[in-house]
């Protein structure tokens, strides 16, 4: 009885190592006063469901800036990442455009 083999192929039992696609957003740095953290404001245009007028909606994200190279007014690209702190789940990938 103990010599019974399991006929399930090994590929089906192993869990696949598929990583989900991380979100990438582009926005403007509105605050860089914290150490290794910047606040990025991302604006999007949405259409009013009844009147059809386009409105600007914005949301602020706390993003991790490892080298402290972002300044206020910079346009940056941020990517979703593991939780770094209570409010930081995004990190700065690159600076798209420096502030003038």
C-alpha positions as CSV (number, residue, x, y, z in Angstrom):
1,X,0.0,0.0,0.0
2,X,2.8,2.5,0.8
3,X,4.4,1.9,-2.7
4,X,1.6,3.6,-4.6
5,X,2.9,6.3,-6.9
6,X,1.3,9.7,-7.4
7,X,0.6,10.1,-11.2
8,X,0.4,13.9,-11.1
9,X,3.1,15.5,-13.3
10,X,5.6,17.7,-11.4
11,X,4.8,20.8,-13.5
12,X,1.2,20.9,-12.2
13,X,2.1,20.6,-8.5
14,X,4.7,23.4,-8.5
15,X,3.4,26.9,-8.0
16,X,4.1,29.1,-10.9
17,X,6.4,32.0,-10.3
18,X,4.2,34.6,-12.1
19,X,4.6,38.2,-11.0
20,X,1.8,40.6,-11.6
21,X,2.3,43.6,-13.7
22,X,3.1,46.6,-11.6
23,X,1.4,49.9,-12.1
24,X,3.4,52.8,-13.4
25,X,2.3,56.5,-13.1
26,X,3.7,59.8,-14.1
27,X,3.2,62.9,-12.0
28,X,4.7,66.1,-10.5
29,X,6.6,66.3,-7.2
30,X,4.7,68.6,-4.9
31,X,6.7,68.1,-1.7
32,X,10.3,66.8,-1.1
33,X,10.7,67.9,2.5
34,X,11.0,64.4,4.0
35,X,14.0,62.2,4.0
36,X,13.9,59.7,1.1
37,X,10.3,60.4,0.5
38,X,8.5,62.7,-2.1
39,X,4.8,63.4,-2.6
40,X,3.8,63.0,-6.2
41,X,0.5,64.5,-7.5
42,X,-1.0,62.7,-10.4
43,X,-3.7,64.5,-12.4
44,X,-6.2,62.8,-14.6
45,X,-9.1,64.1,-16.7
46,X,-12.5,62.5,-16.3
47,X,-15.8,63.2,-18.1
48,X,-18.8,64.1,-16.0
49,X,-21.4,61.3,-16.6
50,X,-24.4,63.5,-17.1
51,X,-23.1,66.8,-18.4
52,X,-20.1,65.6,-20.4
53,X,-17.7,68.3,-19.1
54,X,-14.1,67.2,-18.6
55,X,-12.9,67.7,-15.0
56,X,-9.4,67.4,-13.5
57,X,-9.1,65.0,-10.7
58,X,-5.8,64.6,-8.7
59,X,-4.4,62.2,-6.2
60,X,-1.3,62.3,-4.0
61,X,1.1,59.4,-3.6
62,X,4.0,59.1,-1.2
63,X,6.9,57.6,-3.1
64,X,10.3,56.3,-2.0
65,X,13.2,58.4,-3.4
66,X,16.4,56.5,-2.4
67,X,19.0,59.1,-3.5
68,X,17.0,62.2,-2.6
69,X,17.5,63.6,-6.1
70,X,13.9,64.8,-6.7
71,X,13.0,68.4,-6.2
72,X,9.7,70.2,-6.1
73,X,8.3,70.7,-9.6
74,X,10.1,67.7,-11.2
75,X,8.0,65.4,-13.4
76,X,8.8,61.8,-12.3
77,X,7.7,58.3,-13.1
78,X,6.7,56.1,-10.1
79,X,6.1,52.4,-9.9
80,X,4.1,50.3,-7.5
81,X,6.2,48.3,-5.0
82,X,6.1,46.4,-1.8
83,X,5.0,48.4,1.3
84,X,7.9,50.4,2.5
85,X,6.1,52.1,5.3
86,X,2.5,52.8,6.4
87,X,1.8,55.2,3.5
88,X,4.6,54.4,1.0
89,X,3.9,51.7,-1.6
90,X,5.4,53.5,-4.6
91,X,9.0,54.3,-5.6
92,X,10.5,56.7,-8.0
93,X,11.8,55.1,-11.2
94,X,13.2,58.1,-13.0
95,X,13.0,61.8,-13.4
96,X,11.3,62.6,-16.7
97,X,11.8,66.4,-16.6
98,X,13.6,68.6,-14.1
99,X,11.9,71.7,-12.7
100,X,12.9,75.0,-14.3
